[in-house]
């Protein structure tokens, strides 16, 4: 489960931003998680309390936005939700795909005061 390591790194990044911006408190962070990123949103949610334990962000709310895993079939060019179609083109049945979106894991928003 690499989600805890990812969250720990993000916490350090966010704490650095908070210091630069002179934020006294962070109320909420919003993370975008792509369906094709290899990151499991449920694991992020379950690891979050451990990642922020005894940090500046201990009382910070975590919000996740799931970005659809859109892919393009290299055989027929069709774009579709790869996760919903089990990584197989619904048009031609091809499995050679190029990711168009949904590979990201990023900090979208930091709500602080």
DSSP file (Angstrom, degrees, kcal/mol; ACC not computed):
  #  RESIDUE AA STRUCTURE BP1 BP2  ACC     N-H-->O    O-->H-N    N-H-->O    O-->H-N    TCO  KAPPA ALPHA  PHI   PSI    X-CA   Y-CA   Z-CA
    1    1 A X    >         0   0    0      0, 0.0     3,-0.5     0, 0.0     4,-0.3   0.000 360.0 360.0 360.0  98.4    0.0    0.0    0.0
    2    2 A X  T 3>  +     0   0    0      1,-0.2     4,-2.2     2,-0.1     5,-0.2   0.491 360.0  92.1 -85.3  -4.0    2.0    3.0   -1.3
    3    3 A X  H 3> S+     0   0    0      1,-0.2     4,-2.7     2,-0.2    -1,-0.2   0.860  81.3  55.4 -60.2 -37.3   -0.9    5.4   -0.6
    4    4 A X  H <> S+     0   0    0     -3,-0.5     4,-2.5     2,-0.2    -1,-0.2   0.918 108.8  47.7 -63.4 -42.8    0.5    6.2    2.9
    5    5 A X  H  > S+     0   0    0     -4,-0.3     4,-2.0     2,-0.2    -2,-0.2   0.899 111.9  50.1 -63.5 -41.4    3.9    7.2    1.4
    6    6 A X  H  X S+     0   0    0     -4,-2.2     4,-2.2     1,-0.2    -2,-0.2   0.929 112.4  47.0 -62.2 -45.7    2.1    9.4   -1.2
    7    7 A X  H  X S+     0   0    0     -4,-2.7     4,-2.7     1,-0.2    -2,-0.2   0.895 109.0  54.3 -64.6 -40.2    0.0   11.1    1.4
    8    8 A X  H  X S+     0   0    0     -4,-2.5     4,-1.8     1,-0.2    -1,-0.2   0.908 109.9  47.4 -60.8 -41.5    3.0   11.7    3.7
    9    9 A X  H  X S+     0   0    0     -4,-2.0     4,-2.1     1,-0.2    -1,-0.2   0.898 112.0  50.0 -65.9 -40.3    4.9   13.4    0.8
   10   10 A X  H  X S+     0   0    0     -4,-2.2     4,-3.1     2,-0.2     5,-0.2   0.890 106.9  54.8 -65.2 -39.0    1.8   15.5    0.0
   11   11 A X  H  X S+     0   0    0     -4,-2.7     4,-2.7     1,-0.2    -1,-0.2   0.923 108.7  48.4 -60.3 -44.2    1.5   16.5    3.7
   12   12 A X  H  X S+     0   0    0     -4,-1.8     4,-1.9     2,-0.2    -1,-0.2   0.909 112.9  48.3 -62.3 -41.8    5.1   17.8    3.7
   13   13 A X  H  X S+     0   0    0     -4,-2.1     4,-2.0     2,-0.2    -2,-0.2   0.931 113.4  46.7 -62.8 -46.5    4.4   19.7    0.4
   14   14 A X  H  X S+     0   0    0     -4,-3.1     4,-2.7     1,-0.2    -2,-0.2   0.889 109.6  53.3 -66.3 -40.0    1.2   21.2    1.8
   15   15 A X  H  X S+     0   0    0     -4,-2.7     4,-2.1    -5,-0.2    -1,-0.2   0.890 108.7  51.1 -62.1 -38.0    2.8   22.2    5.0
   16   16 A X  H  X S+     0   0    0     -4,-1.9     4,-2.2     2,-0.2    -2,-0.2   0.907 110.8  47.7 -63.9 -42.2    5.6   24.0    3.0
   17   17 A X  H  X S+     0   0    0     -4,-2.0     4,-2.6     2,-0.2    -2,-0.2   0.905 109.4  53.9 -64.0 -41.9    2.9   25.9    1.0
   18   18 A X  H  <>S+     0   0    0     -4,-2.7     5,-2.7     1,-0.2     4,-0.5   0.898 109.2  48.3 -61.2 -40.7    1.1   26.8    4.2
   19   19 A X  H ><5S+     0   0    0     -4,-2.1     3,-0.9     3,-0.2    -1,-0.2   0.937 112.2  48.6 -64.4 -45.8    4.3   28.3    5.7
   20   20 A X  H 3<5S+     0   0    0     -4,-2.2    -2,-0.2     1,-0.2    -1,-0.2   0.883 116.8  42.0 -60.3 -39.6    5.0   30.2    2.5
   21   21 A X  T 3<5S-     0   0    0     -4,-2.6    -1,-0.2    -5,-0.2    -2,-0.2   0.447 109.4-124.8 -88.4  -1.0    1.5   31.6    2.4
   22   22 A X  T < 5 +     0   0    0     -3,-0.9     2,-0.4    -4,-0.5    -3,-0.2   0.888  45.7 172.3  57.2  44.0    1.4   32.2    6.2
   23   23 A X      < -     0   0    0     -5,-2.7    -1,-0.2    -6,-0.2     3,-0.1  -0.696  25.8-162.2 -83.3 131.9   -1.7   30.1    6.7
   24   24 A X  S    S+     0   0    0     -2,-0.4     2,-0.3     1,-0.3    -1,-0.1   0.768  75.4   9.5 -80.6 -27.4   -2.5   29.5   10.3
   25   25 A X        -     0   0    0     -7,-0.1    88,-2.4    32,-0.0     2,-0.5  -0.996  60.3-142.9-153.6 145.9   -4.8   26.6    9.6
   26   26 A X  E     -A  112   0A   0     30,-0.4    86,-0.3    -2,-0.3     3,-0.1  -0.972  15.3-177.9-113.1 119.9   -5.8   24.4    6.7
   27   27 A X  E     -     0   0A   0     84,-2.5    34,-2.7    -2,-0.5     2,-0.3   0.857  64.7  -1.9 -84.1 -38.0   -9.4   23.5    6.7
   28   28 A X  E     -Ab 111  61A   0     83,-1.7    83,-3.3    32,-0.2     2,-0.4  -0.998  51.5-156.4-155.8 145.5   -9.6   21.2    3.7
   29   29 A X  E     -Ab 110  62A   0     32,-2.5    34,-2.5    -2,-0.3     2,-0.5  -0.978  12.5-152.8-122.0 144.8   -7.5   19.8    0.9
   30   30 A X  E     -Ab 109  63A   0     79,-2.7    78,-2.7    -2,-0.4    79,-1.6  -0.970  12.0-169.6-117.4 123.0   -8.8   18.5   -2.4
   31   31 A X  E     -Ab 107  64A   0     32,-2.7    34,-2.9    -2,-0.5     2,-0.5  -0.910  15.0-142.6-111.8 138.8   -6.9   15.8   -4.3
   32   32 A X  E     -Ab 106  65A   0     74,-2.8    74,-2.0    -2,-0.4     2,-0.5  -0.889  19.1-170.5 -98.0 128.2   -7.6   14.7   -7.8
   33   33 A X  E     -Ab 105  66A   0     32,-3.0    34,-2.5    -2,-0.5    72,-0.2  -0.970  13.1-141.9-123.2 117.3   -7.2   11.0   -8.2
   34   34 A X  E >   - b   0  67A   0     70,-3.4     3,-1.7    -2,-0.5     5,-0.5  -0.530  14.9-131.1 -78.6 143.0   -7.2    9.4  -11.7
   35   35 A X  T 3  S+     0   0    0     32,-2.5     3,-0.3     1,-0.3    68,-0.1   0.743 111.1  45.3 -63.1 -22.7   -8.9    6.1  -12.2
   36   36 A X  T 3  S+     0   0    0     66,-2.9    -1,-0.3    31,-0.3    67,-0.2   0.232  86.0  96.0-103.7  13.0   -5.8    5.0  -14.1
   37   37 A X  S <  S-     0   0    0     -3,-1.7    -1,-0.2    65,-0.5    -2,-0.1   0.672  91.5-121.7 -78.5 -17.3   -3.2    6.4  -11.6
   38   38 A X  S    S+     0   0    0      1,-0.3     2,-0.5    -3,-0.3    -3,-0.1   0.505  75.8 121.5  84.9   4.1   -2.7    3.1   -9.7
   39   39 A X        -     0   0    0     -5,-0.5     2,-0.7   -38,-0.0    -1,-0.3  -0.872  59.0-140.3-103.8 132.5   -3.8    4.8   -6.5
   40   40 A X    >>  -     0   0    0     -2,-0.5     4,-1.9     1,-0.2     3,-0.8  -0.821   4.4-152.9 -95.6 113.2   -6.8    3.4   -4.7
   41   41 A X  H 3> S+     0   0    0     -2,-0.7     4,-2.4     1,-0.3     5,-0.2   0.864  95.1  55.4 -53.8 -40.1   -9.1    6.2   -3.4
   42   42 A X  H 3> S+     0   0    0      1,-0.2     4,-2.0     2,-0.2    -1,-0.3   0.860 107.3  50.4 -62.7 -34.6  -10.4    4.1   -0.5
   43   43 A X  H <> S+     0   0    0     -3,-0.8     4,-2.4     2,-0.2    -1,-0.2   0.881 107.5  53.5 -70.7 -38.0   -6.8    3.4    0.7
   44   44 A X  H  X S+     0   0    0     -4,-1.9     4,-1.6     1,-0.2    -2,-0.2   0.945 110.6  47.5 -58.3 -47.0   -6.1    7.2    0.6
   45   45 A X  H  X S+     0   0    0     -4,-2.4     4,-0.5     1,-0.2    -2,-0.2   0.894 114.1  45.8 -62.6 -40.5   -9.1    7.8    2.8
   46   46 A X  H  < S+     0   0    0     -4,-2.0     4,-0.3     1,-0.2    -1,-0.2   0.824 116.7  44.5 -75.2 -29.3   -8.1    5.0    5.2
   47   47 A X  H >X S+     0   0    0     -4,-2.4     4,-2.0     1,-0.2     3,-0.6   0.676  91.3  86.6 -84.6 -18.3   -4.5    6.1    5.4
   48   48 A X  H 3X S+     0   0    0     -4,-1.6     4,-1.8     1,-0.2     5,-0.2   0.885  83.7  53.3 -55.1 -47.4   -5.2    9.8    5.7
   49   49 A X  H 3X S+     0   0    0     -4,-0.5     4,-0.7     1,-0.2    -1,-0.2   0.889 111.8  46.9 -57.6 -37.4   -5.6    9.9    9.5
   50   50 A X  H <4 S+     0   0    0     -3,-0.6     3,-0.3    -4,-0.3    -1,-0.2   0.871 109.8  53.8 -70.2 -36.0   -2.2    8.2    9.9
   51   51 A X  H  < S+     0   0    0     -4,-2.0    -1,-0.2     1,-0.2    -2,-0.2   0.816 116.9  36.3 -68.5 -30.8   -0.5   10.6    7.4
   52   52 A X  H >< S+     0   0    0     -4,-1.8     3,-1.8    -5,-0.2    -1,-0.2   0.441  83.8 132.4-102.8  -0.6   -1.7   13.7    9.2
   53   53 A X  T 3< S-     0   0    0     -4,-0.7     3,-0.1    -3,-0.3     4,-0.1  -0.296  84.0  -2.0 -57.1 128.1   -1.4   12.4   12.8
   54   54 A X  T 3  S+     0   0    0      1,-0.2    -1,-0.3     2,-0.1     2,-0.3   0.805 110.7 115.4  57.7  34.6    0.5   15.0   15.0
   55   55 A X  S X  S-     0   0    0     -3,-1.8     3,-1.6     1,-0.0    -1,-0.2  -0.732  86.7 -96.2-119.5 174.4    1.0   17.4   12.1
   56   56 A X  T 3  S+     0   0    0      1,-0.3   -30,-0.4    -2,-0.3     3,-0.3   0.724 124.5  53.2 -56.4 -24.9   -0.2   20.9   11.3
   57   57 A X  T >   +     0   0    0      1,-0.2     3,-2.3    -5,-0.1    -1,-0.3   0.181  68.1 119.1-101.9  15.7   -3.0   19.2    9.3
   58   58 A X  T <  S+     0   0    0     -3,-1.6    -1,-0.2     1,-0.3    -2,-0.1   0.812  83.9  38.1 -55.6 -34.0   -4.4   16.8   11.9
   59   59 A X  T 3  S+     0   0    0     -3,-0.3     2,-0.3    -4,-0.2    -1,-0.3   0.180  90.6 123.0-102.0  17.1   -7.9   18.4   11.8
   60   60 A X    <   -     0   0    0     -3,-2.3   -32,-0.2    -8,-0.1     2,-0.2  -0.614  60.0-127.2 -84.5 135.4   -7.9   19.0    8.0
   61   61 A X  E     -b   28   0A   0    -34,-2.7   -32,-2.5    -2,-0.3     2,-0.5  -0.571  17.1-143.6 -78.9 142.1  -10.7   17.5    5.9
   62   62 A X  E     -b   29   0A   0     -2,-0.2     2,-0.4   -34,-0.2   -32,-0.2  -0.931  16.6-175.5-107.4 127.7   -9.7   15.4    2.9
   63   63 A X  E     -b   30   0A   0    -34,-2.5   -32,-2.7    -2,-0.5     2,-0.4  -0.989   8.1-157.7-122.2 133.1  -11.8   15.6   -0.2
   64   64 A X  E     -b   31   0A   0     -2,-0.4     2,-0.5   -34,-0.2   -32,-0.2  -0.915   5.5-164.0-112.0 135.3  -11.2   13.3   -3.2
   65   65 A X  E     -b   32   0A   0    -34,-2.9   -32,-3.0    -2,-0.4     2,-0.5  -0.980  17.1-142.7-114.0 123.9  -12.2   14.0   -6.8
   66   66 A X  E     -b   33   0A   0     -2,-0.5     2,-0.6   -34,-0.2   -32,-0.2  -0.756   8.6-152.0 -90.7 126.0  -12.1   11.0   -9.1
   67   67 A X  E     -b   34   0A   0    -34,-2.5   -32,-2.5    -2,-0.5   -31,-0.3  -0.862  25.9-113.7 -98.6 123.3  -10.9   11.8  -12.6
   68   68 A X        -     0   0    0     -2,-0.6     2,-1.4   -34,-0.2    35,-0.1  -0.216  22.2-121.1 -57.9 142.3  -12.3    9.3  -15.2
   69   69 A X        -     0   0    0     33,-0.1    13,-2.7   -35,-0.1    14,-0.6  -0.665  38.5-177.7 -86.1  86.7   -9.8    7.0  -16.9
   70   70 A X  E     +CD  81 101B   0     -2,-1.4    30,-3.3    31,-0.6    31,-1.8  -0.735   2.7 179.1 -90.7 132.2  -10.4    8.0  -20.5
   71   71 A X  E     -CD  80  99B   0      9,-2.8     9,-2.2    -2,-0.4     2,-0.5  -0.896  23.1-135.8-130.2 159.3   -8.3    6.1  -23.1
   72   72 A X  E     -CD  79  98B   0     26,-2.8    26,-2.3    -2,-0.3     2,-0.4  -0.966  23.4-126.0-115.6 131.4   -8.0    6.1  -26.9
   73   73 A X  E  >  - D   0  97B   0      5,-2.7     4,-1.8    -2,-0.5    24,-0.2  -0.612  11.0-151.4 -74.1 127.8   -7.8    2.8  -28.8
   74   74 A X  T  4 S+     0   0    0     22,-3.0    -1,-0.1    -2,-0.4    23,-0.1   0.658  92.8  52.9 -76.2 -13.6   -4.7    2.8  -31.0
   75   75 A X  T  4 S+     0   0    0     21,-0.4    -1,-0.2     3,-0.1    22,-0.1   0.910 129.6   8.4 -85.7 -47.0   -6.4    0.5  -33.5
   76   76 A X  T  4 S-     0   0    0      2,-0.1    -2,-0.2    18,-0.0    -1,-0.0   0.541  92.2-123.3-115.1  -9.3   -9.7    2.3  -34.2
   77   77 A X     <  +     0   0    0     -4,-1.8     2,-0.1     1,-0.3    -3,-0.1   0.471  56.1 150.2  83.3   1.2   -9.1    5.7  -32.5
   78   78 A X        -     0   0    0     -6,-0.1    -5,-2.7     1,-0.0     2,-0.4  -0.439  36.9-144.1 -70.5 139.7  -12.2    5.5  -30.3
   79   79 A X  E     +C   72   0B   0     -7,-0.2     2,-0.3    -2,-0.1    -7,-0.2  -0.869  34.0 146.1-103.5 140.1  -12.1    7.3  -26.9
   80   80 A X  E     -C   71   0B   0     -9,-2.2    -9,-2.8    -2,-0.4     2,-0.9  -0.971  58.1 -78.0-162.1 167.3  -13.9    5.7  -23.9
   81   81 A X  E  >  -C   70   0B   0     -2,-0.3     4,-1.4   -11,-0.2   -11,-0.2  -0.694  41.1-163.1 -77.7 107.1  -13.8    5.1  -20.2
   82   82 A X  T  4>S+     0   0    0    -13,-2.7     5,-3.7    -2,-0.9     6,-0.3   0.837  84.9  51.8 -65.1 -35.1  -11.2    2.4  -20.0
   83   83 A X  T >45S+     0   0    0    -14,-0.6     3,-1.5     1,-0.2    -1,-0.2   0.931 109.0  49.6 -68.4 -44.7  -12.1    1.4  -16.4
   84   84 A X  T 345S+     0   0    0      1,-0.3    -1,-0.2   -15,-0.2    -2,-0.2   0.791 114.9  45.6 -64.1 -27.2  -15.8    1.0  -17.3
   85   85 A X  T ><5S-     0   0    0     -4,-1.4     3,-1.0    -5,-0.0    -1,-0.3   0.163 115.0-112.9-103.4  17.7  -14.9   -1.1  -20.3
   86   86 A X  T < 5S-     0   0    0     -3,-1.5    -3,-0.2     1,-0.2    -2,-0.1   0.860  70.1 -61.8  53.3  40.3  -12.3   -3.3  -18.5
   87   87 A X  T 3 <S+     0   0    0     -5,-3.7     2,-0.4     1,-0.2    -1,-0.2   0.814 112.5 114.7  59.1  34.9   -9.5   -1.8  -20.5
   88   88 A X  S <  S-     0   0    0     -3,-1.0     7,-0.2    -6,-0.3    -1,-0.2  -0.997  73.5-110.5-137.1 130.0  -10.9   -3.1  -23.8
   89   89 A X     >  -     0   0    0      5,-3.0     4,-1.5    -2,-0.4   -10,-0.0  -0.378  17.4-152.6 -61.7 125.9  -12.2   -1.0  -26.6
   90   90 A X  T  4 S+     0   0    0      1,-0.2    -1,-0.2     2,-0.2   -10,-0.0   0.663  92.2  53.2 -73.4 -14.1  -16.0   -1.3  -26.9
   91   91 A X  T  4 S+     0   0    0      3,-0.1    -1,-0.2   -13,-0.0    -2,-0.0   0.938 132.1   0.0 -83.9 -53.0  -15.7   -0.5  -30.6
   92   92 A X  T  4 S-     0   0    0      2,-0.1    -2,-0.2   -14,-0.1    -1,-0.0   0.481  91.4-114.5-119.6  -5.9  -13.2   -3.0  -32.0
   93   93 A X     <  +     0   0    0     -4,-1.5    -3,-0.1     1,-0.2     0, 0.0   0.522  61.2 155.8  83.5   4.8  -12.2   -5.1  -28.9
   94   94 A X        -     0   0    0     -6,-0.1    -5,-3.0     1,-0.1    -1,-0.2  -0.254  34.4-165.2 -66.7 152.7   -8.7   -3.7  -29.0
   95   95 A X        +     0   0    0     -7,-0.2     2,-1.0     2,-0.0    -1,-0.1   0.326  60.2 102.7-119.6   3.6   -6.5   -3.7  -25.9
   96   96 A X        +     0   0    0      2,-0.0   -22,-3.0    -7,-0.0   -21,-0.4  -0.794  56.6 169.9 -88.1 103.4   -3.7   -1.3  -27.2
   97   97 A X  E     -D   73   0B   0     -2,-1.0     2,-0.5   -24,-0.2   -24,-0.2  -0.835  33.1-151.6-122.3 152.4   -4.7    1.9  -25.5
   98   98 A X  E     -D   72   0B   0    -26,-2.3   -26,-2.8    -2,-0.3     2,-0.2  -0.993  29.2-122.3-119.9 127.5   -3.3    5.3  -24.9
   99   99 A X  E     +D   71   0B   0     -2,-0.5   -28,-0.3   -28,-0.2     3,-0.1  -0.500  29.5 175.9 -70.8 131.9   -4.4    7.1  -21.7
  100  100 A X  E     -     0   0B   0    -30,-3.3     2,-0.3     1,-0.4   -29,-0.2   0.734  69.0 -12.6-102.0 -36.5   -6.0   10.5  -22.4
  101  101 A X  E    S+D   70   0B   0    -31,-1.8   -31,-0.6     1,-0.1    -1,-0.4  -0.974 100.8  68.7-157.2 164.2   -6.9   11.4  -18.8
  102  102 A X        +     0   0    0     -2,-0.3   -66,-2.9   -33,-0.2   -65,-0.5   0.588  68.4 101.5  98.9  11.6   -7.2    9.7  -15.4
  103  103 A X        +     0   0    0    -67,-0.2     2,-0.1   -68,-0.1   -34,-0.1   0.463  59.5 106.6-100.6  -2.5   -3.5    9.1  -14.7
  104  104 A X        -     0   0    0    -71,-0.1   -70,-3.4     2,-0.0     2,-0.3  -0.378  41.6-177.8 -84.2 153.8   -3.1   12.1  -12.3
  105  105 A X  E     +A   33   0A   0    -72,-0.2     2,-0.3    -2,-0.1   -72,-0.2  -0.866  34.6 149.3-139.8 107.5   -2.7   12.3   -8.6
  106  106 A X  E     -A   32   0A   0    -74,-2.0   -74,-2.8    -2,-0.3     2,-0.8  -0.970  54.5-109.6-145.4 155.7   -2.5   16.0   -7.7
  107  107 A X  E     +A   31   0A   0     -2,-0.3   -76,-0.2   -76,-0.2     3,-0.1  -0.764  36.4 175.4 -81.7 113.8   -3.3   18.6   -5.1
  108  108 A X  E     +     0   0A   0    -78,-2.7     2,-0.3    -2,-0.8   -77,-0.2   0.862  59.8   5.6 -88.4 -40.3   -6.1   20.6   -6.6
  109  109 A X  E     -A   30   0A   0    -79,-1.6   -79,-2.7     2,-0.0     2,-0.5  -1.000  48.0-161.8-151.8 143.0   -7.0   22.9   -3.8
  110  110 A X  E     -A   29   0A   0     -2,-0.3     2,-0.7   -81,-0.2   -81,-0.2  -0.982  14.3-161.3-124.5 116.9   -5.9   23.9   -0.3
  111  111 A X  E     +A   28   0A   0    -83,-3.3   -84,-2.5    -2,-0.5   -83,-1.7  -0.875  30.8 145.4-102.3 113.6   -8.5   25.7    1.7
  112  112 A X  E      A   26   0A   0     -2,-0.7   -86,-0.2   -86,-0.3    -2,-0.0  -0.835 360.0 360.0-139.9 175.3   -6.8   27.6    4.5
  113  113 A X              0   0    0    -88,-2.4   -87,-0.2    -2,-0.3    -1,-0.1   0.279 360.0 360.0-146.4 360.0   -7.0   30.8    6.7
